[in-house]
Amino acid sequence: MNYYGKSVLVTGGYGFIGSNLVHDLVKLGAKVTVIDNFLENTSANLLNLSDIKGKFEYFNACLTDSKVVNEVVKNKEIIFHLAGQTSHTIAMNDPLLDLKANVISTLSLLEACRLNNPKVKIVSASTRQVYGKPVKLPIDENHELNPPDVNAIHNITADNYLLLYDKIFGINSIIFRLTNTFGPRQNMKMNSQQVLPIFFRQVIEGKEISIFGDGEQIRDFNYVTDVSHAFLIGGLANVHGEIFNLGNKNHKSLLEIAKSIIKINGSGSYRLIPFPEERKKIDVGDTYLDYSKVESLLGWKPEVSFERAVLETLDYFKGRGVDSF
Ligand SMILES: NC(=O)c1ccc[n+]([C@@H]2O[C@H](COP(=O)([O-])OP(=O)(O)OC[C@H]3O[C@@H](n4cnc5c(N)ncnc54)[C@H](O)[C@@H]3O)[C@@H](O)[C@H]2O)c1
């Protein structure tokens, strides 16, 4: 992939997916700029980029700070937009924080591009949560939008701004709606709200994995290297104004997932616990994405097996200690 010498910006570059993408871009020889404000309760972590410090330019600023963002977007060929607030429960408890992190930030970025660099290409992250409780499975891009929570409403709004600026102002954008993504550099705190990091932490600490309900909820998962690869493809693709689902055909119940993690780890156990009330209200039941559109138009599909991804993730966190993440 030809990123050598390309000027790119990664928003949220100290976070989970952003930092994995920054590593790939630096390896490919891109001139990388990162903007990140270290929002609390995200995966933002200095350790995520400490091994490549000095190989990218960094702005410690919020995307709503137009003075900084107007300068940062200048002369960039591609912007990878991964900044955001991802926790659905935090969004329900503090909707205005989520509005700022997901909607106002995206609109500020678009305005900075409209005024300073309308020829830039944007590849932006969105979430499968926007589809809500599935009417049919797997969920394709034409599935109705039925946001079950504040975060999903804000992601739909941000997606709509990107599509509008693409159509009206010619700022080329593509949007990836991600399913659950996991791997190195992810927030491993118990408040991360993500299923897999919590399972990984519990198994590494020798604790029982706690599964909500009967564990029969079906999910699909992608390894972060596959997701980063999709962003790299998207950045160079001659396609815009499109939404693509990034899903995985290998969907499993949470119970199966817990059992696989225990097997790959070589030890561990699990227990079923009642669904916490605040999670139950926004849970969407079984859900997994149809990714045939991105496969046929951009040639992307997940490459890393679930087993290899789990093994690599466990090795990563065991080697560095889960408490650092
Ligand atoms: N991780 C997943 O499983 C998943 C699933 C679906 C969608 N997504 C989407 O992918 C994107 C990235 O997810 P992630 O898991 O890497 O998140 P993350 O929490 O690891 O990283 C987000 C980063 O954005 C930064 N940030 C937040 N608001 C900012 C602002 N206003 N200005 C500058 N920086 C800001 C944070 O400090 C953090 O470093 C998000 O948009 C998320 O909704 C992720």
The ligand as a Tripos MOL2 file, in Angstrom:
@<TRIPOS>MOLECULE
LIG
   44    48     1     0     0
SMALL
NO_CHARGES

@<TRIPOS>ATOM
      1 N1        -13.3730   -0.2430   19.7280 N.am      1 LIG1
      2 C1        -14.4990   -0.7200   19.2370 C.2       1 LIG1
      3 O1        -14.8620   -1.9060   19.4500 O.2       1 LIG1
      4 C2        -15.3910    0.1550   18.3660 C.ar      1 LIG1
      5 C3        -16.6140   -0.3850   17.9290 C.ar      1 LIG1
      6 C4        -17.4350    0.4180   17.1600 C.ar      1 LIG1
      7 C5        -17.0550    1.6990   16.8100 C.ar      1 LIG1
      8 N2        -15.8600    2.1820   17.2380 N.ar      1 LIG1
      9 C6        -15.5170    3.5740   16.8690 C.3       1 LIG1
     10 O2        -14.1580    3.6800   16.4980 O.3       1 LIG1
     11 C7        -13.6020    4.9230   16.9400 C.3       1 LIG1
     12 C8        -12.3360    4.6550   17.7280 C.3       1 LIG1
     13 O3        -12.6340    3.7380   18.7710 O.3       1 LIG1
     14 P1        -11.5350    3.3410   19.8380 P.3       1 LIG1
     15 O4        -11.9720    2.0610   20.4500 O.co2     1 LIG1
     16 O5        -10.1880    3.4490   19.2570 O.co2     1 LIG1
     17 O6        -11.7520    4.5100   20.9230 O.3       1 LIG1
     18 P2        -10.7440    5.0000   22.0580 P.3       1 LIG1
     19 O7        -11.5570    5.3850   23.2350 O.co2     1 LIG1
     20 O8         -9.6780    4.0010   22.2560 O.co2     1 LIG1
     21 O9        -10.0470    6.2640   21.4090 O.3       1 LIG1
     22 C9        -10.6840    7.4720   21.1880 C.3       1 LIG1
     23 C10        -9.6030    8.5260   21.2460 C.3       1 LIG1
     24 O10       -10.1920    9.7660   20.8600 O.3       1 LIG1
     25 C11        -9.6740   10.7800   21.7160 C.3       1 LIG1
     26 N3        -10.6650   11.8560   21.7080 N.ar      1 LIG1
     27 C12       -11.9490   11.8050   22.1190 C.ar      1 LIG1
     28 N4        -12.5560   12.9810   21.9270 N.ar      1 LIG1
     29 C13       -11.6210   13.8120   21.3850 C.ar      1 LIG1
     30 C14       -11.6410   15.1600   20.9520 C.ar      1 LIG1
     31 N5        -12.7490   15.9020   21.0600 N.pl3     1 LIG1
     32 N6        -10.5130   15.6970   20.4600 N.ar      1 LIG1
     33 C15        -9.3730   14.9590   20.3340 C.ar      1 LIG1
     34 N7         -9.3100   13.6700   20.7120 N.ar      1 LIG1
     35 C16       -10.4120   13.1050   21.2440 C.ar      1 LIG1
     36 C17        -9.5260   10.0880   23.0550 C.3       1 LIG1
     37 O11        -8.6500   10.7850   23.9140 O.3       1 LIG1
     38 C18        -9.0070    8.7200   22.6350 C.3       1 LIG1
     39 O12        -7.6040    8.6890   22.5500 O.3       1 LIG1
     40 C19       -14.7120    5.6040   17.7550 C.3       1 LIG1
     41 O13       -15.3540    6.5350   16.9290 O.3       1 LIG1
     42 C20       -15.6790    4.4840   18.0670 C.3       1 LIG1
     43 O14       -17.0140    4.9110   18.2060 O.3       1 LIG1
     44 C21       -15.0200    1.4500   18.0200 C.ar      1 LIG1
@<TRIPOS>BOND
     1     1     2 1
     2     2     3 2
     3     2     4 1
     4     4     5 ar
     5     4    44 ar
     6     5     6 ar
     7     6     7 ar
     8     7     8 ar
     9     8     9 1
    10     8    44 ar
    11     9    10 1
    12     9    42 1
    13    10    11 1
    14    11    12 1
    15    11    40 1
    16    12    13 1
    17    13    14 1
    18    14    15 2
    19    14    16 1
    20    14    17 1
    21    17    18 1
    22    18    19 2
    23    18    20 1
    24    18    21 1
    25    21    22 1
    26    22    23 1
    27    23    24 1
    28    23    38 1
    29    24    25 1
    30    25    26 1
    31    25    36 1
    32    26    27 ar
    33    26    35 ar
    34    27    28 ar
    35    28    29 ar
    36    29    30 ar
    37    29    35 ar
    38    30    31 1
    39    30    32 ar
    40    32    33 ar
    41    33    34 ar
    42    34    35 ar
    43    36    37 1
    44    36    38 1
    45    38    39 1
    46    40    41 1
    47    40    42 1
    48    42    43 1
@<TRIPOS>SUBSTRUCTURE
     1 LIG1         1 GROUP 0 **** ****
